[in-house]
Amino acid sequence: MTNQRKTGLGKGLSALLNDSESVQTASKPQPSRNGSESVSPGNISFIKVAEVEVNPFQPRTEFDPEALRELSESIKLQGLIQPITVRKAGANAYQLISGERRLRASKLAGITEIPAYIRTANDQQMLEMALIENIQRENLNSIEVALSFQRMIDECNLKQEELGDRVSKNRSTVTNYLRLLKLPPAIQASIRDNQISMGHAKAILGVEDVDKQLYVHDQIIREGLSVRKAEELVREINQAGTKKAPTAKEEAISFQYQKIQDDLASKFATRVKLKVQGKGKGAIEIPFVSEDDLSRILELLDW
C-alpha cells in the first residue's frame, strides 16, 4: 500500500521531520541476523504498539474521551491512515515524536501493530516537533497556542522571528499571541474557556491598568459585548483618562458604584442603570419590557 505525502502538518513540522519528496512504501520490519527486527530511518514501518513509549516533551495532557472512542472505531474499520512518528530509543523500543492521539486510539481499538515514520531526532528536535504539532491542532485555544509559543522561545532558545519561521506565521501574529500571557489570570481563563475571543483580548490589552482590564473583561461577559463594542469601551476609558486622571479615591468609588449596579442587574435579571449625581445623590433605573416583566420585578421588591 502506497501512502501519499501528507501536507497538513505545516511547513515548520515538515522541515523538522525532513520529509523526502515522496514517502516510501510501508513495510513490515525485517528480522536481522540475530533475530531482532530492524527498521530503516526515513521509511514507514509497522512497529508494535507495546514498544512505543509516549513523548516526554508532549505539551498536550488532555484528550477528549469521546473523540478518542470515535477515532478508535474508525481505526477498527479502516485502519490507521496517517502514521505516527517515532524515534529509536533502543532495541525494539521507540519514543513517540508526534501522534499520541492516534496511538491512544489504536490501543483502544486493540491494534497490536501500527504504521510509523522512524526518525532520527535529538531532545531539542523532539520538543520542537511536539510543540509544533500541538500548535497545529484545530481546536487549540489562543492561550494554549501562546503557552506553546512561549515554551519554544524559552526551551528551544528561539527568537520571535525564528519561531515565526518554524510555525509559518509572521512576527506580529506571534507577538499578539504572546501578549495574551500578560493579561491577568482571570482573563486568560476566559480566553481558554472560550468565554471571550482573541479579538476581545486584544481590545482589553488596549488599557494598561489591571483593574481597568478586569472591568472591561467583566463588562464583555455581563453585557455580551461584541469585539467592536469592547473596543469602543476601551476608547472611552482611555479618553476619560486623558481628560482627567482620577484620584485613587474617585476611582475606587466609581468601581464601587459599578459593582452595586452589576449586583442589582444580577438580582433583577435585567440591565440596571445607576445614575450618580454627586454628593451622595442619584437614582436607580430598572427597565422592564412587558407587564409580566414589571410584575416579576415588583415581586422581587416585595411590592
Protein Blocks (a to p, Z undefined) as FASTA:
>chain_A
ZZdddfklojklmmmnopafbdcddddddddfkopacddehiacdddfklpccdfklmbf
bdcfklmmmmmmmmmmnopfbacddddebehiacdfbhplmmmmmmmnopabdcdddddd
dfklmmmmmmmmmmmpmklcfklmmmmmmmmmmmnopafklmmmmnopafklmmmmmmmm
mpcfklmmmmmnomacfklmmmmmmpmblklmmmmmmmmmmnopafklmmmmmmmmmmmm
mmpccdfklmmmmmmmmmmmmmmmmmnopacddddebjhiacdddddfbfklmmmmmmmn
oZZ
